[in-house]
Amino acid sequence: MKMAELRRITDKVHHVHGLVEKYAATKNPQHARRQTLPIKRAFGKLKLELMGAGFDTLSQLAGSMELAAGRGGSQRNKVRILREGVGSMRFQMDQEQRKLAAEDQRAQREEARQAKEDAGEAGPTPPAQDES
């Protein structure tokens, strides 16, 4: 269930990444300023979704990117910061997916082992031998 939630959020991270790259490609400073608000809003929504899903560190990262998008400064520096933040977020989400997959495999192996043990115990009992 958590894996499905992470995949859904991954799609939203890709959307934010697209907004950041669109902002990076903008040459006109006035157009660039107008594009920061949707980026800021997208990071804010992402922050809330990550927090609700239980990914607190990713939520904090999205919050810091929301603040970075709203700050002043040159477009070049802002693009660098936003790209690094999105890259870090994607990397952490990939690690989280791998961790969840490994935990799921471990749980499945444990269930299979337990089922084997239960089947061995519940099998036919050997006949009792008379010691007369």
N, C-alpha and C positions, 0 to 999 in steps of 0.2 A: 504494500500500500504506500509506503514511504517512497519506494522507487518510482511509482507512478506519479506521485506528487513532485518528485525531483525532476522527472522528465517534462512535466507540464511547466515547471518554473524555468527549465532550461530553454524552452521555446521563448519565454519572455526575456531571458538574458540575451538571446540572439536578436530579438527585436531592439533591445536597448543598444546592443552592439551596432546594429544597422543605423540607429539614430546618431550614434557617436561618429561613425564613419561618414555619414551624410554631413554632419557638422564639420568634420575635418576637411571635406572636399569643397566646402563653401569658401569662395574667394572674397565676396563682398562682406565687409564687416557688419553692415546693417542687417543683412540676411542672417549672418552668423549669430548676432545677438538675439534675433527672433527664434532661433532654433534651440537656444539653451533652455527655454521654458519647457518644451516637451521632453527634453532629456531629463531635466530636474524632476518633472512630474512622473516620468516612467521609473526613475530610480526610487522615488518615494513609494510608488505602488509596489515595486519589487521588494523594497525593504519590509513593508507590511506583510506581504505574502510569505516571505522567508521567515519572518518572526512567527507568523501563525503556523507555519509548517514545522517549526522547531529548529531551524537552522540559524541560530543566533549569531554566529561569527559572520556568516554570509550576509545576514541582515545588517550588521554593523558596517560591513564593507559597503553595502548599497547605500546606507545612510551617509557615509563619508563621501561617496561619489555624488550623492544628491547635493551635499554642501559644496563640493568642488565645482559642480556645474553652475551653481548660483553665484560663485565668487567672481570678482572682477579679475582683470589681468589679461595678458595677451592670449589670443586664440591658440597660438602655437603651444604655449605651456599648458593651457587647459586641455587641449587635445592629447598631449602626452600623458597627463594625469588620468584623464578619462580612459584612454586606451589601456594604460597599465592596470587601472582598476577593473575594467571589464575582463582583461586577460587573467588577472588574479582570480576573479570570480569564476570564470570558466574552468580554470585549473582546479580550484577548490571543489567545484561541483563535480568534476570528473573524478576526483579522489573520493568524494562522498559516494558516488555511484559505485565505484570499485569496492569500497568498504562494505556497502550494503549488499552487493552481490556476493562477496566473500562470506559475510555473516549468514546469508541465505543458504549458500552451499554447505557451510558448516552445520547449520541446523538440519538440513536435509540428510546429511551423512549421519548425524546423531540419531535422527528418527529412524533411518534405515537400520542402523546398528541396534537400536532398541527393539525394533520390530523383529530382527533376527533372534535376539536374545529371548524375546517373548515367545516366538514360535518354537524355539528349542526347548524351552521350559514346558510349554503346553503340549508338546509332542507325546507320542505313546510312551508309557512307562515300561521299562523292561520287566519281564516276568520275575517274580520273586523266586529265589532258589531255596529249596528245603535243605536244612542242615541236619537231617536226621541220620 
